[in-house]
Amino acid sequence: MDKESQDIYQVYVLEDLKNLGELSHPVRAGFIERFVVRKASLKRLHANPDDEFSNPEIGPNYEIVGNYRQKFVKCRMYHIKPDTDPLTVEKLSTGGYRLLNGHHRWMAMKMINMKRSKISIVNTIPATKIIAAIEKSNKDMCISFDLDEVLVCDGKSVAADKAPGFPFNLIYKDRVRQNIGACFQELSKLGFDIWVYTGSYKSKGQIEGLLKHHKAKVTGIMNGLKTKKPNSGITQAFKDKYKVLVHVDNESLIWVNTATKDFEDIPVSSGDDWASQVHLKVKEQMSKEAGK
């Protein structure tokens, strides 16, 4: 680490986080703000204390920062706009925004005194709301699905439910696996809470709306998991609440007994009957567990 990079990291990351303090926390940004605000002063953008970037023992990759810096300097020299994606941010209670990704680009911008950056404001679902939903439940089994990697499909390699009619097909463009609504209903009858998570920043309302059109009711939703480190409070809440945790993948389901920490990897057909296969395999495993 050169002296300049060290100074930049100390001032713009560590001291900035210290000045923000513990009172600063994410708050919901309204639709108009998310739609209208497309750029922000770098003075209003802050590092994320939950990101590895902000941990002095890990910190940034200075080679990546240096590459971005060179790119931005060249763009400035030739008077062209950098072809980089907006920095993904969430609104803070104390004003300004907190980075969710793009820390290395942000630091490179700081190093060459850029004034503004493109941003994309999103709303993440607070850990407190997720934990409250878990604790409120009267069920002791939970099953989870990855929205992007498992539930959403192209409708070609595997069968998809019929797309919503106009105008909802313009809002909910993702296709979901065939019969997922019936599958969720049966799993709920068996005594499972159903959680859906995504690495994207699709809003809770957007995901609920998509699933609602396929009659797929869920207990809760988690978003933005790609850039978040695992929240120990959420993880512990799941372990404390549920005696059985099941994670469903495209070709298997992982059945975990939280008391004994035993787990079983159960194959599932990835064909068009995937939803009914998931239901069937869960019922079979429940019977097997009851017979022990």
C-alpha positions in Angstrom: 0.0 0.0 0.0 1.5 3.4 -1.0 1.3 6.4 1.3 -1.3 8.2 -0.8 -3.6 5.2 -0.9 -3.2 4.6 2.9 -4.1 8.2 3.6 -7.1 8.1 1.3 -8.3 4.9 3.0 -7.8 6.4 6.5 -9.6 9.6 5.8 -12.4 8.6 3.4 -13.2 5.3 4.8 -12.2 4.8 8.5 -12.6 8.4 9.7 -15.8 8.8 7.6 -17.4 5.8 9.3 -16.3 7.0 12.7 -17.9 10.4 12.1 -21.1 8.8 10.9 -21.5 7.0 14.2 -23.9 4.3 15.2 -26.9 6.5 15.0 -26.7 6.5 11.2 -28.8 3.7 9.7 -30.5 2.8 6.4 -34.0 4.2 5.8 -36.5 3.7 3.1 -36.2 5.9 0.0 -39.5 6.9 -1.7 -40.4 6.0 -5.2 -39.9 9.5 -6.5 -36.4 9.8 -5.0 -35.4 6.5 -6.4 -36.7 7.4 -9.8 -35.5 11.0 -10.0 -32.1 11.0 -8.2 -29.5 9.5 -10.6 -26.4 11.3 -9.5 -25.0 12.5 -6.2 -22.0 14.3 -4.8 -19.2 12.0 -3.6 -19.4 14.0 -0.3 -22.8 12.4 0.3 -21.7 8.8 -0.4 -20.3 6.8 2.4 -18.6 3.4 2.8 -20.6 0.5 4.2 -19.4 -0.7 7.6 -20.7 -4.2 6.9 -18.6 -4.6 3.8 -15.1 -6.2 3.9 -13.8 -3.1 2.2 -14.3 -1.2 5.4 -12.5 -3.8 7.6 -8.9 -2.6 8.0 -7.7 -6.2 8.3 -9.0 -6.9 4.8 -9.6 -3.5 3.1 -9.6 -2.7 -0.6 -7.8 -4.4 -3.4 -5.4 -1.6 -4.4 -4.7 -3.0 -7.8 -8.4 -2.8 -8.6 -8.5 0.8 -7.2 -5.5 1.7 -9.3 -7.0 0.3 -12.5 -10.2 2.3 -12.0 -8.1 5.4 -11.2 -6.2 5.1 -14.5 -9.4 4.7 -16.4 -11.0 7.7 -14.8 -7.9 9.9 -15.4 -7.9 8.9 -19.1 -11.6 9.7 -19.4 -11.0 13.1 -17.9 -8.0 13.8 -20.3 -10.1 13.0 -23.4 -13.3 14.5 -22.0 -15.4 11.4 -22.2 -17.8 9.9 -19.7 -16.7 6.7 -17.9 -18.7 3.7 -19.1 -19.2 2.3 -15.6 -22.5 1.2 -13.9 -24.0 3.4 -11.3 -22.9 2.9 -7.7 -25.7 1.0 -5.8 -26.6 2.8 -2.6 -29.2 3.0 0.1 -30.5 6.1 1.9 -29.2 6.9 5.4 -31.1 8.4 8.3 -28.4 11.1 8.8 -28.5 12.2 5.1 -26.6 11.0 2.1 -26.3 7.4 1.0 -24.4 4.2 1.9 -22.6 2.1 -0.7 -23.9 -1.4 -1.3 -21.4 -2.1 -4.1 -18.8 -0.2 -6.1 -16.5 0.6 -3.2 -13.3 0.4 -5.4 -14.7 2.7 -8.0 -15.8 5.1 -5.3 -12.3 5.2 -3.8 -10.7 5.7 -7.2 -13.1 8.7 -7.8 -12.1 10.1 -4.4 -8.4 9.8 -5.2 -8.7 12.0 -8.4 -11.2 14.5 -6.8 -14.2 13.6 -8.9 -17.2 15.6 -7.7 -20.2 13.4 -8.6 -21.1 9.9 -9.5 -24.0 8.0 -11.1 -26.0 6.2 -8.4 -28.9 3.7 -8.2 -30.9 4.0 -5.0 -32.4 0.8 -3.7 -34.3 -0.3 -0.5 -33.0 -3.4 1.3 -35.1 -5.3 3.7 -33.9 -4.5 7.3 -32.6 -7.3 9.4 -34.9 -6.2 12.2 -38.0 -6.9 10.0 -36.7 -10.2 8.9 -36.0 -11.3 12.5 -39.4 -10.0 13.6 -41.2 -12.1 10.9 -39.3 -15.2 12.0 -40.1 -14.7 15.7 -43.8 -14.0 14.9 -44.3 -17.3 13.2 -46.0 -20.2 14.9 -44.3 -22.8 12.7 -41.1 -24.8 13.5 -40.0 -25.8 10.0 -38.7 -23.5 7.3 -38.0 -24.0 3.6 -36.1 -21.5 1.4 -35.8 -20.8 -2.3 -33.4 -18.7 -4.4 -35.5 -16.4 -6.6 -33.0 -15.8 -9.3 -31.3 -19.2 -9.5 -34.2 -21.5 -8.8 -37.7 -20.0 -9.1 -37.2 -17.8 -12.1 -36.7 -19.6 -15.4 -36.5 -18.9 -19.1 -39.5 -21.1 -20.0 -37.5 -23.1 -22.5 -35.1 -25.4 -20.6 -37.9 -26.0 -18.0 -41.6 -25.3 -18.1 -42.8 -22.0 -16.8 -46.2 -20.8 -15.5 -48.2 -18.7 -17.9 -47.1 -15.0 -17.8 -49.4 -12.5 -16.2 -51.9 -10.8 -18.5 -51.6 -7.2 -19.7 -50.6 -4.8 -18.2 -49.0 -6.8 -15.4 -46.7 -8.6 -18.0 -45.0 -5.2 -18.5 -44.3 -5.0 -14.8 -43.5 -8.6 -13.9 -41.3 -9.7 -16.8 -39.7 -12.7 -15.0 -41.1 -16.2 -15.7 -41.4 -18.6 -12.8 -41.4 -22.4 -12.7 -44.6 -24.2 -13.5 -47.0 -24.9 -10.6 -44.9 -23.1 -8.0 -48.0 -21.6 -6.5 -49.5 -25.1 -5.8 -46.2 -26.3 -4.5 -46.0 -23.4 -2.0 -49.5 -24.0 -0.8 -48.9 -27.7 -0.1 -45.6 -26.9 1.7 -47.4 -24.4 3.9 -50.1 -27.0 4.7 -47.3 -29.4 5.7 -46.2 -26.9 8.3 -43.5 -24.9 6.6 -42.7 -21.3 6.6 -41.6 -20.3 3.1 -38.7 -17.8 2.6 -37.5 -16.5 -0.8 -34.2 -14.7 -1.1 -32.4 -12.9 -3.9 -28.9 -11.5 -4.6 -30.5 -8.6 -6.5 -32.1 -5.4 -5.2 -35.6 -6.1 -6.4 -38.0 -4.6 -3.9 -40.1 -6.7 -1.5 -43.2 -5.3 -3.2 -41.9 -6.3 -6.7 -41.1 -9.8 -5.6 -44.4 -10.3 -3.7 -46.3 -9.0 -6.7 -44.6 -11.4 -9.1 -45.3 -14.4 -6.7 -48.8 -13.2 -6.1 -49.7 -13.5 -9.8 -48.7 -17.2 -9.5 -50.6 -17.7 -6.2 -47.3 -18.3 -4.4 -47.6 -16.9 -0.9 -44.5 -16.6 1.2 -43.6 -15.9 4.8 -40.8 -13.6 4.1 -38.3 -12.2 1.5 -34.6 -11.2 1.8 -32.9 -9.2 -0.9 -29.4 -7.9 -1.8 -27.6 -10.9 -0.4 -24.8 -10.9 -3.0 -23.2 -7.8 -1.4 -24.1 -8.4 2.2 -22.1 -10.4 4.6 -24.3 -13.0 6.5 -26.1 -11.3 9.3 -25.4 -13.2 12.5 -28.7 -12.1 14.0 -30.8 -13.4 11.1 -28.8 -16.7 11.0 -29.3 -17.2 14.7 -33.0 -16.4 14.5 -33.5 -19.1 11.9 -31.6 -21.6 14.1 -33.5 -20.7 17.2 -36.9 -20.7 15.7 -36.9 -23.7 13.4 -36.2 -27.4 14.2 -35.9 -28.1 10.5 -34.3 -25.9 7.8 -34.7 -27.0 4.2 -32.9 -25.3 1.3 -34.2 -26.1 -2.2 -31.9 -26.1 -5.3 -32.5 -26.9 -8.9 -31.5 -30.6 -8.5 -31.6 -31.2 -4.7 -32.9 -30.1 -1.4 -30.8 -29.9 1.7 -32.6 -31.0 4.9 -31.0 -29.8 8.1 -31.9 -30.8 11.7 -30.9 -27.7 13.7 -30.8 -29.6 17.0 -28.4 -32.3 15.9 -26.9 -30.4 13.0 -27.4 -33.5 10.9 -28.1 -32.8 7.2 -29.2 -34.8 4.2 -28.8 -34.0 0.5 -31.9 -35.3 -1.3 -31.9 -35.4 -5.1 -34.8 -33.7 -6.9 -35.7 -34.1 -10.6 -35.0 -30.9 -12.5 -37.6 -31.5 -15.2 -41.0 -29.9 -15.8 -42.4 -31.7 -12.7 -39.8 -30.1 -10.4 -42.5 -28.4 -8.2 -44.4 -31.6 -7.6 -41.1 -33.4 -7.0 -40.1 -30.9 -4.3 -43.5 -31.4 -2.6 -43.1 -35.2 -2.8 -39.6 -35.4 -1.5 -40.4 -33.1 1.4 -43.4 -35.4 2.4 -41.2 -38.5 2.1 -38.5 -37.0 4.3 -41.1 -35.9 6.9 -42.4 -39.5 7.0 -38.8 -40.8 7.3 -38.0 -38.4 10.2 -41.3 -39.3 12.0 -40.3 -43.0 11.9 -36.9 -42.5 13.6 
